[in-house]
């Protein structure tokens, strides 16, 4: 599957602002969303905050989407999206 990588933090972003609503011909295009973050690095503080405060609500609002969190020690945060159209 093709992956789109978006670097940056999610600090100050609510789950309503990142709610997924894109469907083509009845098929949800974004299939899986992985949030990779460091448990201690300051650059991952926004992702950790999102996971603590908003991830459950986000997952509940987007049942068509697999949402995963992965720890990458010493790594900057990254969001990886896997799409239905693949490679």
C-alpha positions as CSV (number, residue, x, y, z in Angstrom):
1,X,0.0,0.0,0.0
2,X,1.1,3.5,-0.8
3,X,2.0,5.6,2.3
4,X,1.8,9.3,2.6
5,X,4.2,10.6,5.3
6,X,3.4,13.9,7.0
7,X,5.9,15.2,9.5
8,X,5.0,17.7,12.2
9,X,3.2,17.8,15.5
10,X,-0.5,17.6,16.3
11,X,-0.3,20.1,19.1
12,X,-3.4,22.1,19.4
13,X,-5.4,20.0,16.9
14,X,-8.7,18.6,18.0
15,X,-10.1,15.3,16.8
16,X,-12.9,17.2,15.0
17,X,-10.3,19.0,13.0
18,X,-8.7,15.8,11.7
19,X,-11.9,13.8,11.2
20,X,-11.7,11.7,8.0
21,X,-14.7,12.0,5.5
22,X,-13.4,11.0,2.0
23,X,-15.1,8.2,0.1
24,X,-14.9,7.4,-3.7
25,X,-17.4,5.1,-5.2
26,X,-18.5,3.9,-1.8
27,X,-14.9,3.0,-0.7
28,X,-13.1,4.8,2.0
29,X,-9.7,5.8,0.6
30,X,-7.7,6.1,3.8
31,X,-7.6,2.6,5.3
32,X,-5.0,2.8,8.1
33,X,-3.4,5.7,10.1
34,X,-0.3,5.1,12.1
35,X,1.1,7.7,14.5
36,X,4.7,7.1,15.3
37,X,6.2,9.0,18.2
38,X,8.9,9.0,20.9
39,X,7.8,8.5,24.5
40,X,10.3,11.1,25.8
41,X,11.3,13.5,23.0
42,X,9.9,17.0,23.2
43,X,9.0,17.0,19.5
44,X,6.5,14.2,20.1
45,X,4.6,16.1,22.9
46,X,1.7,17.0,20.7
47,X,1.2,13.4,19.5
48,X,1.3,12.2,23.1
49,X,-1.2,14.8,24.1
50,X,-3.5,13.8,21.1
51,X,-3.2,10.1,22.1
52,X,-4.1,10.9,25.7
53,X,-6.9,13.3,25.1
54,X,-8.4,12.8,21.6
55,X,-7.4,9.5,20.0
56,X,-10.3,7.4,21.4
57,X,-12.9,10.0,20.2
58,X,-11.2,10.2,16.8
59,X,-11.3,6.4,16.4
60,X,-14.9,6.3,17.5
61,X,-15.8,9.0,14.9
62,X,-14.0,7.1,12.2
63,X,-14.9,3.4,12.5
64,X,-13.8,2.7,8.9
65,X,-10.2,3.5,9.8
66,X,-7.6,1.4,11.6
67,X,-5.8,3.7,14.0
68,X,-2.4,2.6,15.4
69,X,0.2,4.2,17.6
70,X,3.8,3.0,17.4
71,X,6.7,4.0,19.6
72,X,9.9,5.0,17.8
73,X,12.4,5.8,20.5
74,X,14.5,8.8,19.6
75,X,12.5,9.5,16.5
76,X,10.6,12.6,15.5
77,X,6.8,12.1,15.2
78,X,5.3,11.0,11.9
79,X,1.9,10.2,10.6
80,X,1.7,7.3,8.0
81,X,-1.5,6.9,6.0
82,X,-2.2,3.7,4.0
83,X,-4.7,4.1,1.2
84,X,-7.1,1.7,-0.7
85,X,-5.6,2.4,-4.1
86,X,-2.2,1.0,-3.0
87,X,1.0,1.1,-5.1
